[in-house]
């Protein structure tokens, strides 16, 4: 039994996960199925006497998924590179934390940040889940990663479908400002800790990633990331902008 737990909560020495494999595509398909069912039954969920319970359960699951990442490292310190890689400085992690409190308290402010951070930041984690290179479906990290990222999307679209939340221009600015603040902090930490690469701003990752197309030059890398994030934020807001424009002409 001890050997099983060491294996299950550990990581391999050889690549166990490959991009666009069945193990990659299946969680994404399950996410789309969950979002479809959430949209289809949104009215029934909204009127259910268990709706509040569902939100609390989802919020609890989000927190547990995020914290279990650090619990695993504390129980298996040989997996951790300490402050070089495992400080809580990341868009995905904070978006999940915000989502948990958002869905419990039905917070519009936290929705504003989480909506843009997830749709514009976590989308890269879904397309190229670099942290899973050495953790396939036989490892705990595989399930923790996919639950953490997909439950965040479910929380966001739950508030959109069931409670009618939506972003606006103020949401755009609030989320963008918060991201700039996190990026400045991450850049400061990267400069203090040799080898740190928080928010992937310092250098390309060793494992295959969509960010491999970025140049290694620091200044140019930061500029391209900033432009790309701005474009993604605009695209995430575009459907709501067009919806408002259409409503004005009716």
C-alpha positions in Angstrom: 0.0 0.0 0.0 2.8 2.4 0.8 4.4 1.8 -2.6 1.0 2.6 -4.2 0.7 5.9 -2.5 4.3 6.9 -3.3 3.6 6.1 -6.9 0.1 7.7 -7.1 1.1 10.9 -5.4 4.5 11.1 -7.1 5.7 12.0 -10.6 7.4 9.9 -13.2 11.0 10.4 -14.4 9.9 9.9 -18.1 7.1 11.7 -19.9 3.7 10.1 -19.2 1.4 12.7 -20.8 1.3 13.8 -24.4 -0.6 16.7 -25.9 -3.8 16.0 -27.8 -3.9 12.4 -26.6 -7.0 10.7 -25.3 -5.9 11.6 -21.7 -5.8 15.3 -22.9 -9.0 15.5 -25.0 -11.3 13.5 -22.6 -11.3 16.1 -19.8 -12.0 18.9 -22.2 -14.9 17.0 -23.8 -16.3 16.3 -20.3 -16.1 20.0 -19.5 -18.1 20.9 -22.6 -20.7 18.2 -21.7 -21.0 19.7 -18.2 -21.4 23.2 -19.5 -24.1 21.9 -22.0 -26.0 20.2 -19.2 -25.6 23.3 -17.0 -27.2 25.5 -19.7 -29.9 23.0 -20.5 -31.1 22.6 -16.9 -30.3 26.2 -15.7 -34.0 27.0 -15.0 -34.5 23.8 -13.0 -31.3 24.4 -11.0 -32.2 28.0 -10.3 -35.6 27.1 -8.9 -34.3 24.1 -6.9 -34.4 24.2 -3.1 -30.9 22.6 -3.3 -29.4 25.4 -5.4 -27.6 27.0 -2.4 -26.2 23.6 -1.4 -24.9 23.0 -4.9 -23.0 26.3 -4.8 -21.5 25.6 -1.5 -20.4 22.1 -2.6 -18.8 23.5 -5.7 -17.0 26.2 -3.8 -15.7 23.7 -1.3 -14.5 21.4 -4.1 -12.6 24.3 -5.8 -10.8 25.1 -2.5 -9.9 21.5 -1.9 -8.6 21.0 -5.4 -6.3 24.0 -5.1 -5.1 23.3 -1.6 -4.5 19.6 -2.4 -1.7 20.7 -4.7 0.2 22.1 -1.8 -0.7 19.3 0.6 0.8 16.8 -1.9 4.0 18.8 -2.0 4.2 19.0 1.8 3.8 15.3 2.1 6.3 14.6 -0.7 8.9 17.3 -0.4 11.1 15.6 -3.0 8.6 16.7 -5.7 9.1 20.4 -4.8 11.7 22.9 -6.0 10.6 25.2 -3.2 10.2 28.8 -3.9 11.5 28.4 -7.4 8.3 26.9 -8.7 5.7 26.4 -5.9 4.9 29.8 -4.4 1.1 30.6 -4.9 1.7 33.1 -7.7 -0.3 32.1 -10.7 -3.4 33.1 -12.7 -5.0 29.7 -12.5 -4.6 29.2 -8.8 -5.9 32.6 -7.8 -8.8 32.4 -10.3 -9.9 29.1 -8.7 -9.7 30.7 -5.2 -11.7 33.7 -6.4 -14.2 31.4 -8.1 -14.8 29.5 -4.8 -15.6 32.6 -2.9 -17.5 34.1 -5.9 -19.9 31.2 -6.1 -20.5 30.9 -2.4 -21.1 34.6 -1.9 -22.4 35.4 -5.5 -19.8 38.1 -5.7 -19.9 40.2 -8.9 -16.5 41.7 -8.1 -14.9 38.3 -7.9 -16.8 37.2 -11.0 -15.3 40.2 -12.9 -11.8 39.0 -12.2 -12.4 35.3 -12.5 -14.2 35.6 -15.9 -11.3 37.2 -17.7 -8.6 35.4 -15.9 -10.0 32.0 -16.7 -11.1 32.6 -20.2 -7.8 34.4 -21.1 -5.3 32.7 -18.9 -6.4 29.2 -18.0 -7.2 28.5 -21.6 -3.5 28.0 -22.2 -3.4 25.4 -19.4 -6.2 23.5 -21.1 -4.5 23.6 -24.6 -1.0 22.8 -23.4 -1.1 21.4 -19.8 2.7 21.6 -19.4 2.6 20.6 -15.6 1.3 17.2 -16.6 4.3 16.1 -18.7 5.5 13.6 -16.0 2.0 12.9 -14.5 -0.3 10.8 -16.6 -3.8 9.3 -15.7 -2.2 7.0 -13.1 -1.1 9.9 -11.0 -2.9 12.1 -8.5 -1.6 15.3 -10.1 -3.4 14.5 -13.3 -6.8 14.5 -11.6 -6.0 17.4 -9.4 -5.0 19.5 -12.4 -8.1 18.8 -14.5 -10.5 19.2 -11.6 -9.0 22.5 -10.6 -9.1 23.9 -14.1 -12.5 22.6 -15.3 -14.4 23.3 -12.1 -13.3 27.0 -12.4 -15.0 27.1 -15.8 -18.1 25.4 -14.4 -18.3 28.0 -11.6 -18.1 30.9 -14.0 -20.7 29.6 -16.4 -22.9 28.5 -13.5 -23.1 32.2 -12.4 -23.8 33.2 -16.0 -26.4 30.7 -16.8 -28.1 30.3 -13.4 -27.7 33.7 -11.9 -27.4 35.9 -14.9 -24.1 37.5 -14.1 -22.1 39.0 -16.9 -19.0 41.2 -17.4 -19.1 44.9 -18.3 -16.6 47.6 -19.1 -15.8 48.1 -15.4 -15.2 44.3 -15.1 -12.7 44.5 -17.9 -10.7 47.3 -16.2 -11.0 45.6 -12.8 -9.7 42.3 -14.0 -7.0 43.8 -16.2 -5.7 46.0 -13.3 -5.6 43.0 -11.0 -3.7 41.0 -13.6 -1.1 43.8 -14.0 -0.7 43.8 -10.2 -0.1 40.1 -10.2 2.3 40.3 -13.1 4.4 43.1 -11.4 4.6 41.0 -8.3 5.5 37.9 -10.2 8.3 39.8 -12.1 9.6 41.0 -8.8 9.7 37.5 -7.4 11.4 36.2 -10.6 14.1 38.8 -10.2 14.7 37.8 -6.6 14.8 34.0 -7.0 17.3 32.6 -9.5 15.5 30.1 -11.7 12.0 31.3 -10.9 9.6 31.7 -13.9 6.3 32.7 -12.5 3.6 33.5 -15.0 6.1 32.2 -17.6 7.5 35.6 -18.1 11.2 34.9 -17.5 11.9 32.2 -20.2 10.3 29.4 -22.2 9.3 26.3 -20.4 11.3 23.0 -20.7 8.2 21.1 -21.6 6.2 21.7 -24.8 3.9 24.7 -24.4 2.1 27.2 -26.6 4.4 29.8 -25.1 7.3 28.3 -26.9 6.6 30.6 -29.8 7.7 33.6 -27.6 11.2 34.9 -27.9 13.6 34.3 -25.0 14.5 38.1 -24.8 12.9 39.3 -21.6 11.6 42.7 -22.7 10.2 41.5 -26.0 8.7 38.5 -24.2 6.8 40.7 -21.7 5.6 43.0 -24.5 4.2 40.1 -26.6 2.5 38.6 -23.5 0.9 41.9 -22.7 -0.3 42.5 -26.2 -1.7 38.9 -26.4 -3.5 39.2 -23.0 -5.0 42.5 -24.1 -6.3 40.9 -27.3 -7.7 37.9 -25.4 -9.4 40.2 -22.9 -11.1 42.1 -25.8 -12.2 38.8 -27.4 -13.6 37.6 -24.1 -15.6 40.8 -23.7 -16.6 41.0 -27.4 -19.8 38.8 -27.2 -21.2 41.0 -24.4 -20.3 44.2 -26.3 -22.1 42.9 -29.4 -25.0 41.9 -27.3 -25.3 45.4 -25.8 -25.0 47.0 -29.2 -27.7 44.8 -30.6 -30.0 45.6 -27.7 -29.5 49.3 -28.3 -30.8 49.0 -31.8 -34.0 47.1 -30.9 
